[in-house]
């Protein structure tokens, strides 16, 4: 199992002091976090894409390219690329360039986005939410697999015998499909034989097992080998020396961020008791000491029938930089090795 970090590069005020975050400092801290993840042996670091004032990740490929120059081994991915609001030609060119800079470590997680600001921002009709993504995903795959393209669709001007450059270092640039829980989305990913990344930010992980099974069934029906039907999980989490410290550090930012989003979407107010329940053995949040981190990741693997990647997002609000570096260190040096050891033992 690959284990790593996702970041949305949150810029909300410090939940303890109320101090606003200097964007220059925040981006500098992000790069230090990627360096730490690389140093402690984590497999992947993802940067999201949002077009809101709470985040500094509207240009994720720029951030990933800066990270590529400061790391050696860790894979660098989007989390996610809002493909519905982008030009697949430019997306491919940008990630192919990142792949060359990084020496073959780039990946794309393509999705429709959990927020809608990108659609009016780029002159798109939200009513085309799904058809935009479907058409652009298929074009992206055509570009990935063929250097010269002839193509026509509904949402983009046609391409007539057009060469797309540069080409990535990897023979086939990895493209995952990021989903939040739509059956149609997981069927599409399975039918296309693309690896699936599921965002689980609440509830219980076992509730997502039917989606994982549906994905694998769709892939099998389309004739894809089981080994290419990979499943990844994006979950919220953090780590500290003690479980109490990890949860006490995480909750203020979690409360602020989800409280703000909840007001926009009509969700109930955030309560500490609900947060603590989500941190429990069957809940979605991966927050605790190293022992609890291992147990929760193994729980995800068990109830979902085996997963290939687990990425932890530590920035739904504002976890102080020092705490973030400590959490990354615990994940890479303590949690990930124990998870891998346990999975190897189970295979024997």
MARBA-947646 format. One line per 5 residues: number of its first residue (from 1); for each residue x, y, z of C-alpha. Coordinates in nm, 3 decimals. Layout:
NUM = X:Y:Z; ...
END
This chain:
1 = 0.000:0.000:0.000; 0.123:0.347:-0.090; 0.084:0.603:0.189; 0.111:0.978:0.157; -0.019:1.328:0.219
6 = -0.268:1.558:0.045; -0.279:1.932:0.102; -0.530:2.201:0.005; -0.281:2.469:0.125; -0.533:2.623:0.362
11 = -0.493:2.992:0.449; -0.760:3.032:0.715; -0.663:3.226:1.026; -0.485:3.035:1.301; -0.768:2.873:1.500
16 = -0.589:2.941:1.831; -0.446:3.293:1.788; -0.671:3.425:1.510; -0.363:3.549:1.321; -0.394:3.564:0.942
21 = -0.154:3.352:0.742; 0.105:3.523:0.524; 0.068:3.352:0.182; 0.444:3.369:0.122; 0.506:3.189:0.449
26 = 0.228:2.939:0.383; 0.374:2.835:0.049; 0.721:2.814:0.197; 0.580:2.587:0.467; 0.408:2.371:0.206
31 = 0.738:2.302:0.032; 0.898:2.214:0.364; 0.613:1.971:0.425; 0.672:1.801:0.089; 1.043:1.780:0.165
36 = 0.969:1.620:0.501; 0.732:1.368:0.340; 1.006:1.275:0.092; 1.267:1.251:0.367; 1.064:1.014:0.588
41 = 0.983:0.779:0.300; 0.622:0.856:0.217; 0.513:0.750:-0.129; 0.305:1.038:-0.259; 0.220:1.405:-0.199
46 = -0.091:1.558:-0.355; -0.197:1.921:-0.392; -0.562:2.010:-0.444; -0.719:2.270:-0.671; -0.960:2.531:-0.538
51 = -1.060:2.880:-0.645; -1.160:3.019:-0.306; -1.000:3.262:-0.063; -0.943:2.988:0.199; -0.685:2.806:-0.016
56 = -0.366:2.881:-0.208; -0.384:2.586:-0.447; -0.547:2.738:-0.757; -0.229:2.653:-0.958; -0.132:2.309:-0.823
61 = 0.110:2.218:-1.102; 0.321:2.524:-1.020; 0.340:2.413:-0.657; 0.419:2.054:-0.754; 0.695:2.169:-0.989
66 = 0.853:2.369:-0.707; 0.827:2.059:-0.489; 0.983:1.844:-0.762; 1.297:2.056:-0.755; 1.334:1.997:-0.380
71 = 1.257:1.623:-0.361; 1.407:1.304:-0.500; 1.170:1.010:-0.468; 0.816:1.099:-0.367; 0.543:1.090:-0.633
76 = 0.370:1.423:-0.700; 0.002:1.436:-0.787; -0.301:1.659:-0.802; -0.575:1.608:-0.545; -0.777:1.672:-0.760
81 = -0.741:1.848:-1.095; -1.081:2.007:-1.166; -1.081:1.868:-1.519; -1.436:1.983:-1.596; -1.317:2.344:-1.581
86 = -0.984:2.292:-1.760; -0.853:2.231:-2.111; -0.728:1.870:-2.131; -0.454:1.975:-2.373; -0.309:2.220:-2.122
91 = -0.357:1.977:-1.833; -0.161:1.713:-2.019; 0.114:1.956:-2.122; 0.153:2.086:-1.767; 0.172:1.742:-1.608
96 = 0.400:1.610:-1.883; 0.633:1.900:-1.805; 0.609:1.821:-1.433; 0.694:1.460:-1.516; 1.008:1.569:-1.698
101 = 1.113:1.804:-1.416; 1.055:1.538:-1.151; 1.220:1.255:-1.339; 0.899:1.057:-1.390; 0.710:1.118:-1.064
106 = 0.397:1.304:-1.185; 0.039:1.180:-1.163; -0.305:1.328:-1.224; -0.612:1.269:-1.010; -0.892:1.407:-1.228
111 = -1.227:1.506:-1.081; -1.522:1.740:-1.107; -1.444:1.928:-0.786; -1.640:1.949:-0.461; -1.691:2.326:-0.503
116 = -1.850:2.503:-0.799; -1.660:2.834:-0.815; -1.448:2.719:-1.109; -1.746:2.692:-1.342; -1.855:3.060:-1.355
121 = -1.491:3.166:-1.317; -1.402:2.999:-1.647; -1.731:3.073:-1.823; -1.883:2.726:-1.792; -2.243:2.621:-1.731
126 = -2.286:2.422:-1.411; -2.567:2.229:-1.579; -2.294:2.064:-1.789; -2.122:1.942:-1.470; -2.105:1.576:-1.568
131 = -2.088:1.598:-1.948; -1.793:1.839:-1.923; -1.600:1.592:-1.711; -1.684:1.286:-1.918; -1.584:1.446:-2.247
136 = -1.267:1.603:-2.112; -1.156:1.287:-1.934; -1.186:1.088:-2.254; -0.993:1.353:-2.447; -0.720:1.356:-2.180
141 = -0.681:0.980:-2.218; -0.664:1.011:-2.597; -0.387:1.269:-2.562; -0.205:1.052:-2.310; -0.212:0.752:-2.541
146 = -0.152:0.923:-2.877; 0.099:1.191:-2.972; -0.112:1.304:-3.269; -0.484:1.369:-3.218; -0.791:1.412:-3.436
151 = -1.092:1.474:-3.214; -1.425:1.655:-3.195; -1.663:1.710:-2.906; -1.926:1.940:-2.761; -1.731:2.150:-2.510
156 = -1.402:2.225:-2.686; -1.295:2.325:-3.039; -1.197:2.020:-3.248; -0.843:1.897:-3.301; -0.737:1.800:-3.652
161 = -0.425:1.585:-3.680; -0.268:1.790:-3.399; 0.056:1.699:-3.223; 0.054:1.740:-2.843; 0.390:1.813:-2.678
166 = 0.585:1.764:-2.460; 0.551:1.395:-2.392; 0.609:1.274:-2.034; 0.904:1.066:-1.921; 0.671:0.789:-1.800
171 = 0.552:0.568:-2.081; 0.196:0.624:-1.964; 0.126:0.919:-1.738; -0.087:0.786:-1.449; -0.442:0.924:-1.446
176 = -0.669:0.846:-1.150; -1.036:0.939:-1.120; -1.125:1.122:-0.799; -1.481:1.074:-0.669; -1.685:1.170:-0.367
181 = -1.947:0.897:-0.375; -2.129:0.896:-0.709; -2.205:0.546:-0.844; -2.194:0.681:-1.201; -1.841:0.809:-1.140
186 = -1.708:0.482:-1.006; -1.868:0.289:-1.293; -1.701:0.524:-1.541; -1.361:0.478:-1.376; -1.397:0.101:-1.375
191 = -1.518:0.086:-1.735; -1.219:0.292:-1.848; -0.978:0.082:-1.642; -0.856:0.383:-1.444; -0.746:0.374:-1.080
196 = -1.003:0.520:-0.840; -0.944:0.772:-0.560; -1.237:0.804:-0.316; -1.261:1.099:-0.078; -1.400:0.984:0.257
201 = -1.426:1.282:0.489; -1.711:1.173:0.715; -1.931:0.886:0.824; -1.795:0.531:0.832; -1.556:0.389:0.571
206 = -1.748:0.061:0.546; -2.041:0.249:0.388; -1.822:0.296:0.080; -1.767:-0.077:0.023; -2.060:-0.102:-0.224
211 = -1.895:0.170:-0.437; -1.562:-0.014:-0.435; -1.736:-0.338:-0.533; -1.929:-0.157:-0.807; -1.603:-0.013:-0.943
216 = -1.438:-0.354:-0.956; -1.743:-0.513:-1.115; -1.756:-0.244:-1.384; -1.387:-0.290:-1.455; -1.422:-0.667:-1.482
221 = -1.722:-0.637:-1.715; -1.514:-0.407:-1.938; -1.239:-0.671:-1.952; -0.980:-0.498:-1.734; -0.741:-0.709:-1.527
226 = -0.794:-0.686:-1.149; -0.439:-0.563:-1.090; -0.498:-0.237:-1.280; -0.820:-0.160:-1.090; -0.649:0.020:-0.804
231 = -0.838:0.185:-0.519; -0.706:0.482:-0.324; -0.856:0.668:-0.028; -0.827:1.036:0.056; -0.909:1.087:0.426
236 = -0.873:1.359:0.687; -0.614:1.295:0.956; -0.318:1.394:1.166; -0.081:1.242:1.420; 0.097:1.338:1.741
241 = 0.274:1.171:2.032; -0.061:1.120:2.205; -0.411:1.076:2.070; -0.540:1.360:2.288; -0.279:1.599:2.150
246 = -0.355:1.502:1.790; -0.728:1.555:1.830; -0.698:1.873:2.035; -0.464:2.021:1.773; -0.684:1.921:1.479
251 = -1.031:2.010:1.604; -1.012:2.394:1.605; -0.922:2.410:1.235; -1.169:2.134:1.151; -1.446:2.318:1.334
256 = -1.369:2.648:1.164; -1.340:2.511:0.810; -1.637:2.275:0.819; -1.842:2.528:1.010; -1.785:2.782:0.735
261 = -1.859:2.536:0.454; -2.156:2.405:0.649; -2.314:2.750:0.659; -2.295:2.762:0.278; -2.448:2.416:0.237
266 = -2.697:2.405:0.520; -2.512:2.148:0.730; -2.563:2.129:1.110; -2.311:2.297:1.337; -1.989:2.113:1.421
271 = -1.980:1.955:1.766; -1.677:1.810:1.943; -1.873:1.496:2.032; -1.942:1.429:1.662; -1.575:1.489:1.579
276 = -1.463:1.248:1.852; -1.705:0.985:1.722; -1.556:1.017:1.373; -1.212:0.965:1.528; -1.331:0.639:1.687
281 = -1.253:0.288:1.560; -1.523:0.283:1.291; -1.514:0.652:1.193; -1.360:0.818:0.888; -1.106:1.045:1.060
286 = -0.748:0.914:1.094; -0.640:1.120:1.395; -0.436:0.991:1.687; -0.100:0.856:1.793; 0.101:0.621:1.571
291 = -0.075:0.310:1.707; -0.421:0.448:1.630; -0.303:0.561:1.288; -0.193:0.208:1.203; -0.517:0.058:1.330
296 = -0.735:0.302:1.138; -0.552:0.257:0.806; -0.571:-0.121:0.844; -0.942:-0.084:0.922; -0.992:0.105:0.596
301 = -0.806:-0.169:0.411; -1.015:-0.444:0.570; -1.364:-0.297:0.531; -1.303:-0.185:0.173; -1.167:-0.518:0.056
306 = -0.810:-0.399:0.009; -0.680:-0.058:-0.094; -0.369:0.039:-0.288; -0.315:0.396:-0.166; -0.400:0.603:0.142
311 = -0.346:0.978:0.145; -0.404:1.188:0.455; -0.521:1.549:0.435; -0.401:1.744:0.737; -0.528:2.086:0.627
316 = -0.907:2.116:0.643; -0.834:2.415:0.863; -0.498:2.543:0.985; -0.272:2.296:1.160; 0.037:2.490:1.279
321 = 0.340:2.425:1.060; 0.547:2.266:1.335; 0.263:2.032:1.420; 0.220:1.944:1.052; 0.588:1.853:1.017
326 = 0.564:1.641:1.333; 0.257:1.462:1.199; 0.424:1.392:0.864; 0.725:1.254:1.048; 0.509:1.018:1.254
331 = 0.317:0.903:0.945; 0.634:0.832:0.748; 0.861:0.697:1.022; 0.615:0.507:1.241; 0.271:0.454:1.087
336 = 0.357:0.364:0.727; 0.627:0.103:0.812; 0.396:-0.070:1.060; 0.108:-0.077:0.814; 0.327:-0.227:0.544
341 = 0.472:-0.482:0.784; 0.125:-0.588:0.895; 0.003:-0.625:0.537; 0.309:-0.832:0.443; 0.249:-1.064:0.736
346 = -0.113:-1.107:0.631; -0.004:-1.211:0.281; 0.226:-1.487:0.404
END
